[in-house]
Amino acid sequence: MHYRNGREAKNGDKIVQLGYDGKISAFGVLHGAVADNDYCNGGIAPIITTGACLVDCLHVEDVEAFIAEKGLKERPAGK
């Protein structure tokens, strides 16, 4: 199991999901994913509200811009 950028995926990872337009559509913790499948595999458990130290945060639009800048906006073709 691998993410869009090729990093190995593991249940329990904190993740963001990108929509077909490259924008963040969900974020949370990966669960229920099974090996040998990168498509429609697992679920995202939402993360409950936590305190925010703003110097440690980024605006979602800035993260989306970074994703596009790194060439990860487009979804890879199916296998």
N, C-alpha and C positions, 0 to 999 in steps of 0.2 A: 504494500500500500504506500502510495507516494502522493505528496502534494503537488500543486501546479509547478513549483520551482524545483521539483525532484527530491526534496527532503523526505526521508522516511516518515510515514504517519504512524502514530501509536495512540491507542485509546488512552484518554486522560490528558492529551495535549490540549492546550488552549489555542483555539483557531478562529480565523475569520473566513467566511464564505463569500466568494465573489459571484455576482450575478453575471448574466451573459453580456452585460454592458461594462463589465470590469469594476463596477461599484460594489462596495461591501453590502451584502444583503443579510448577513447574520454573523454573530460571534458567540463563542461559548466554549464548552469542553466537548471534545470528540468522544463518543461512546458507541458501543455496539458494532464497530467496524470489524470486518473479517479479512484475512489475508487474501492476496491475489486478486483484488478488485479495487480499481481506482474510481469507479463510477457508481453513483447512487448507493453508497456503502456507508452505513452508520448513521448516527444522529448527532445533533448539536444540542447539548443541555445549556440553556442560558445561564449566564453568570449573574448572581444576585448582587444587588447594589453594594458598593464598597466605597470607602472614603477616597477622595482624589487629591493627590498632591500635584498641582498643575504643572510643576516643572518636570514631572515624570510622565506627562501625557502628551499626546498628539491629537489634533483634530482629525476626524475621519476623512475629510477631503484631502488633507495633506498626505495621509497614508495611501489613499487611492491614487494621488498624483505620483507618489513614489512607485507604486505598483505599475502604473503605466510607463513611467520612466525606465523601469527595469525590464520592460518587454513582457510583463506577466498579465497584461490586461486581457488578452485573447485566450479563450479556452482551447486546450490542445484537441486535435482531431481524435475521434474515437478509435479504439483498437479493433 
